[in-house]
Amino acid sequence: MNEVAARSQLVDLLRRENGRPVSVSSVIYQAQVGAYGRGFYSNELTPALQTIVSETLQASGYRPTPTDGEYHPLPVALGSEAETNLIEKLAAISPVMTEFGQALLLRDVLTAVVGQDQTVSEWQAEQLVADGRVSQALRQSGYQTEMTWLQPYHFRPKLGDDEAHQVILKEVRVQNDPNKTLSLASGLTVYTPALVIDNLADNIVYLEMVGAKQSVKANWAALVGGGKVHWLDRKRICLDGMKSHIKLQSSLPCGWTNHILIHKQASLKQMNPEEPFYLLDDGRQPVPPLILPDARQMPGTAATARMGGVFMGKRP
């Protein structure tokens, strides 16, 4: 058995994978080719060759035990300061503005929480953002826990290096409180069980009013008419009529009225497919793949904001 050649074959394989998970079958084949000059049908390795595999995997930053048929890279170690100050570290990063809203450059996030000396593969970065303490800190800071590729022309202003970048986009949070009320017309109150505001555009994505007919009518007129400024959920809102919205209404069995204001870019019939759009859902399902493809496969076309009940993005 040629131990040197076996280690060399494995190192070359892991180098080509560049920090991605590698299948058990590929590792076994390369180990056999290096050790014996050919691969075998059997996946059984001799104890000596298995030791070589385990040692080489660990030396290359991989776990020596497979998971679901793959050897995975070791998790990224956080910087000593970031271990206890993740939220503060994220808050210190200067966000960038994009066509799809505010975002953090992934490279800045990695520098803040990992440091500049540690090499992090794309797969490791994805795991770091999607799960664990960094994921929790991103959510608490109002950001997504998934990465998106953006092209230079998506940035406002365009970045100077003319390269695509991975970013973590800001979320738009949904307020859902069946007991919350609104009073835009003097002395008349309505319930607002659901409210979605695009914080970056200071615009309403979705608003529901429920109450007595006259109360709903008066509050609706105050909201959409006259260009008046209102403060909803501590955001300054001024609608220019119904140019960007549509209205849905129904009468409830109890005699009350239910009016819904929805942005045209959240309406399949009214939306402009060339512009960023909103997709309302219950916030518990993954991004629909037929609407918002995986950003890693379709750079620049993936979801632009996961809003915990709302997606915002562009069609492919």
N, C-alpha and C positions, 0 to 999 in steps of 0.2 A: 504493500500500500504506500502510495506517494503522499505523505502528509503535507508537504510543502505545496504541491500542486492542488491538493484539495482545499487548503486554506486560500490559495490564490484565486481559485475558481469562485469560491464563496464571496470573497471580498469584491471581486469584479461584479458579481451579480448584485450585491447590495449597493455598490456604488452606482450602478445603472438605475436601480430603483429610486435612488435619490431621496431616501427617507420615507418612502411609501411602504405599506404592508407588502410582504412577499409570500407567495404561496409555499406551503410545505413541500409540495411536489417539485417545485423549481429548486428549492434548497437541496432536497435529496438528490435530484438529478445532477446538479452541478458538483455536489460533493462526490458522487460516484464517478463522474467523468474525470475529476481531478485525481481521485485516489486510484482508479483502476483503468482510466483511459476510455471508458464507455459507461453508459447508463444501463440499468437493469429494470425489469418489470416490477420487481419487488420493492416496496417502500421500507423494508426493514434495513436498518443500518447496524453494523457491528458496534459494540460498545466503544471501541477506540474511535471510529469515525463519528459516532454520535457525540462523543466528547469534543472532537474537533469542531463540529457544527455548533454546539452550544457555546464554546469559547469564542468562536469567530463572530457569532451573532451578538454576544455581549460586548465584545470589543468594538463592534460597529454600531453600538447603541440600540440594539434590538433585544426584546425579551426572548429568553431561551426556550420558553414554553409557548406553543402555538395556541391561538384562539380562533375557532371556526375555520380551521384549515389554513390559517395564515400566521406568520410571525409578524408582530407589530412592533414599531419603534417604541422605545421607552418614552414616558411622558416628559414634557418639558419641565425643567426645574425653574421655579420662580426666583427672581432676585431676592436677596435678603430683606431689603426694605419693602418690596412689593408684597411680601408674605403678610404683613400686618397693615399695609396702607394702600390696598389695591384701588379703592374708590378715589382716594386722594391722588394717586398716580394717574388715573384716567382723567380726573378733573383738570390736571395740569397740562394735558395735551391740547394743543390748539386745533380745533376742528376745521375741516375744509367744507366749502359749500359746493354742492353738485346740482346737476339738473334734477335730481331726485330728492334733494334736501340735504340737511347737514349730515356730516359723516366724519369718522376717524380713519385716517390712513392706517392700514394694518401694520405697516413697518413702524409707525410711531407707537402703536400699542405694544408691539413686541419689544421695542427698545425700552419702554417704560416698565414693563412687568418682568421681562426676562434679562434685559441688558444687551449690550452690543457685542459681547464676546462669544455668546452661545449661538451656534448655528441651529436654526429651526426650519424644518421642511414644511412644505405647504400642507401636508397631511397632519403634521404635528400642530401647526397653527390652527387648523380647522378644529381639531380636538380640543385645543386649549380654549378657543372661543366658544365652542358649543357646549362644553361640559365643565363642571368643577367650579372652583372659586372665581376664576376670571369671568366665566359665564354669569355667575351671580352678580359680580360687581358691575358688569356691563348692563345687566337688566336694571339694577338699582340706579344706574346712571342714565337710564332712558335710552339705551341702545339695543340693537338686535343681538342675537347670538349666532349669527351666520354671516359669512363673508360674501361680498359681491365684487365681481370684476367690472371696473369702469374704464372706458377709453378716455384719452386726453380731452376730447371735445365735450365730455360729460361734466367736466369741472368748471366752476364759475369763480374766478377766471380760470382759464385753461392752465394746467400745470406746465412748467417750463421744460420738463425733460422729454415730452412727447412719447411717453410710455404708458401702457395700461397699468392700473394699480388696483390692488385689492383693498376694499374699504369695508367698514362696519357702519351701517346707516342708522340714523336716529329713528326711534319709534315715534309714532303718534298714538297716544294712549286713549282708550275708550272709557268714558264715564258712564256707568250703568247703575242707576240707583232708582228703584221704583218709587221711593218716597221723596225724591227731589222735586222741588217746585220752581216755577219761574213766574215772574211778574214784570212784564214789559209795559203793560197797560195799567194805569193807575187804578188800584183797588181791585184788580181782577187777576186771579192766580190760576195757573194750570200746572198739571204734573208733567215732568219731562223725564220719563223713565230711561231714555237712551239719548246720549249726546256724543258725537264724534267731531272733534275739531282738529284740523290740520294746523298744528302749532306754528309751522314755518310760514305758511301762507296766511295765517289768521283768517281762516275760512271754515265754514261749516261743511262737513262731509255728510253728516246725518243728524237730524234732530226730530224728536217725536214729542208732540204736544197732545195731552189728553185732559179733558175737562168739560165743563158746561159749554154749550155751543157758543154763547155770546163771549165767554171768557177766552176760548180758543180763537175765535174770530178776531177779537180785539188784540190779543197778543201777537197773532200772526201778522196782522196789519202793521203793528208797531215794529216788528222785526224786518219785514221785507219792503216796507214802504217808506218813502221820504228820505232815504239815505241817512237815517239816524244811527248814531254810534251806540252800541250796547256792549256790556261786559258780561260774557258768558264763560263760566269756569275760569275767571281771572284773565280772559283773553279779550282784546278789543276787536269787536266784530262790527262791520258796517257793510250790509248787503246792498248792492245796486239793483234793487228789484229782484226779478226771478231770471236774470240773464244766464246765470250759471247753475241754476237749480230747477228742479221740478217738484211738484206737489202731489202727494197722494192723500186721500181723505176717505173716511168711512164713519158711519154712525154705529155706535155700540148699542146693545140691547137695553142697557140701563138709561139710554137717552143722551148720554154724553157723545162728544165728537172726538175723533182721533185724526189729527193732521200730521203728516210726515213730510219733512223737507229733506231732499236728497240731492246731492251734487250730481250734475249731468255726467261727470266722469265716473260715477258709481252706477250708472244706468246703462244696461246693455243696449237699449234702443236709442238713447240720446248721446252716448259717449262719442268722442272723436278718437278713432283708433290710432291716430298719429301722435296723440298727446298722452302723458302719464295718466293712469287711471286708478280708481279705488275699487277694491273688492271686499264687500262686507261679508263676514262669516261669524261663527261662534267663538273664534279664537282658539279652538282646541285641535284643529286639523292642520296638517302640513300644507304648504303652498301647493295649489293644484298644478301638477306638472304640465298640463296641456295649455295652461294660461301663462304661467311664469316658469320657463325652463330653467334648468340648473345653471347657475352663473358660471360654474367651472367649465361647462360645455358650450355655452353660448355667451361669450363675453359681451357685456354691455346691454343684455336684454332681460336680465333677471329681475327679481323683485327689488323694489327700491325702498320699501319700508314695511316691516311687519308690525302691525299696530295692536296686537292682542285683540282681534276682532275685525281688523281691517288690514287688507294688503294694499299697497300702492305700487304700481309698476308700469311697464311698457309691454306692449304686445311684441312677440318675436317677429 
